[in-house]
Amino acid sequence: MKKVVIVGGGIAGLATAYYLQTRARATNAPIEYQLIESAPTFGGKIVSARADGFVVEGGPDSFIAQKPAALELCRALGLGDQLIGTNDAARKVFVWSRGQLRPMPAGMNLIVPTRITPFLTSSLVSWGGKLRMGLELFIPPRRDDGDESLAHFVRRRLGAEALDKIAEPMIAGIYVADAEDLSLQSTFPRFLEMEKKYGSLIRGMRQQPRPPQNGKAATSMFMTLRDGLQELVEALLDQLDHDALLLNRRVVALRRDAGAYHIALNDGAAIRADAVVFATPAYVSAELLQAIAPELASALRAIGYVSTATVSLGFRRAELSHSLEGFGFVVPSSERRKITACTWSSTKFNHRAPDGYALVRGFIGGAHAEALMEQDDAALVQTVRDELRAMMGITATPVLTKVFRWHKANPQYAVGHQARVTAIERLAAQQTGLYLAGAAYHGVGIPDCIADGARVAAQLLKLEEP
Ligand SMILES: Cc1cc2nc3c(=O)[nH]c(=O)nc-3n(C[C@H](O)[C@H](O)[C@H](O)COP(=O)(O)OP(=O)(O)OC[C@H]3O[C@@H](n4cnc5c(N)ncnc54)[C@H](O)[C@@H]3O)c2cc1C
């Protein structure tokens, strides 16, 4: 019987264990695993707090449906009837600009305008900025194939204002990254392909199949689970062999001897394994691999991380003067506010607040404002309340407050990320039985992490093939 140790019980580690267990059982493969998680709960960044009828997401609040891995896993786990989409009738995103919340023009496909009238009548971008964005149609494509930062790409194609008001808060915001560093190739390769194929993003977007009108799509663009994304973690844990799960135990060292790995835990225990999967942040994997693979460890350290916090506030609906009609707003870093975005959670999804109440969630920190994270919880709540008063006119006292801090949580896909990951995987492949999975490598989203776990499970099963 071959033994695999999976380090890290976030979604990537759990998905690795799930696919390994299901496929090994289906094929009678003589392979067993142990999953080791240092925190008191499984799920890593996925955590949903349920209190007084509110469902508060601490980390992710949804996943993109276009990448099928998460939807398929939810369905395979019997969660199909728990899946809910966004309330697309209220789909509207605002941008904080020049002292007020201004709607993102209808028909924007992330950074590219696809409808003329709403774009021309929008107050978000100046006339000069609109003209510059329109000139995108005539700007020749770049010849060179190398990676490029989001900021460089958008400035080059759509102009500085499109970067400041749209691309930076919408895209760099998703990655909690600095637009000047964020790799386009590793985050939105579609834009690079479109430029190459059609010579223009606007022209390329016009060639794409139109999404069904009036909410007739089979699924929303973003999906979640009725009682919070933690349902996915709970459903995975229901399926996994409980004897194989170790909680509250930290891997502190790794040694390789006589063809096997020896994994030391913080309680003094030692586990022998034929293979090890690191489903941990890259800097943790680097620390643990330093002794046996120093070159790999330094390649892993080159992936930077930033810290964020989410602050959710529940209100009595009647005490809010704001309509909350929309999914929320993003804040360009040039505005120098203390929050980077705010989700109107109970509008975006049903089942997030009890009747008569509303839930909103502010984001703090990220590449431009990590120092704000040093504040204590009460100060973080006050910061978000002050910002919501200034930006949305909310003066009510919240009936619920929940703060989640995410220290060194968001991997930074900086320019050259793909080349760095290729080098990391080449070095990892030199270590027999060593695997890496998770948000640091092939995508930060939940579907990416699940797909990564499935990929690694398939590789582990090959250990058993002659
Ligand atoms: C605030 C926030 C909002 C987000 N929003 C979205 C969203 O809406 N949609 C989306 O798709 N994605 C979103 N993401 C990204 C997504 O949640 C993460 O990329 C993903 O959950 C990471 O999963 P993972 O398994 O790779 O890592 P993690 O969840 O970080 O899991 C790693 C695990 O390893 C454990 N560990 C660390 N060191 C050790 C050790 N020495 N021994 C044992 N265990 C150890 C940790 O405790 C942790 O549980 C968001 C992330 C954040 C922080």
The ligand as a Gaussian input file, in Angstrom:
#p B3LYP/6-31G(d) Opt

LIG

0 1
 C      -10.948000      37.520000       1.148000
 C      -10.870000      36.548000       0.002000
 C      -11.889000      36.523000      -0.935000
 C      -11.836000      35.617000      -1.998000
 N      -12.870000      35.584000      -2.879000
 C      -12.919000      34.610000      -3.819000
 C      -14.104000      34.403000      -4.570000
 O      -15.118000      35.090000      -4.390000
 N      -14.105000      33.387000      -5.481000
 C      -13.031000      32.553000      -5.658000
 O      -13.099000      31.636000      -6.506000
 N      -11.895000      32.712000      -4.924000
 C      -11.825000      33.709000      -4.014000
 N      -10.719000      33.844000      -3.219000
 C       -9.558000      32.956000      -3.460000
 C       -9.772000      31.544000      -2.915000
 O      -10.582000      31.570000      -1.775000
 C       -8.437000      30.918000      -2.542000
 O       -7.492000      31.092000      -3.586000
 C       -8.559000      29.417000      -2.264000
 O       -9.588000      29.163000      -1.324000
 C       -7.209000      28.889000      -1.770000
 O       -7.289000      27.512000      -1.515000
 P       -5.986000      26.662000      -1.191000
 O       -6.434000      25.318000      -0.775000
 O       -5.006000      26.794000      -2.286000
 O       -5.278000      27.419000       0.020000
 P       -5.754000      27.707000       1.506000
 O       -7.217000      27.888000       1.587000
 O       -4.868000      28.793000       1.978000
 O       -5.389000      26.349000       2.274000
 C       -4.090000      26.069000       2.729000
 C       -4.225000      25.336000       4.051000
 O       -2.932000      24.926000       4.494000
 C       -2.916000      24.997000       5.904000
 N       -1.517000      25.007000       6.353000
 C       -0.616000      26.018000       6.244000
 N        0.574000      25.643000       6.765000
 C        0.426000      24.360000       7.199000
 C        1.302000      23.416000       7.823000
 N        2.591000      23.719000       8.090000
 N        0.812000      22.194000       8.163000
 C       -0.470000      21.848000       7.877000
 N       -1.348000      22.724000       7.280000
 C       -0.900000      23.944000       6.953000
 C       -3.658000      26.303000       6.176000
 O       -4.135000      26.360000       7.514000
 C       -4.795000      26.224000       5.146000
 O       -5.961000      25.622000       5.673000
 C      -10.724000      34.737000      -2.139000
 C       -9.687000      34.772000      -1.200000
 C       -9.751000      35.659000      -0.138000
 C       -8.644000      35.669000       0.896000

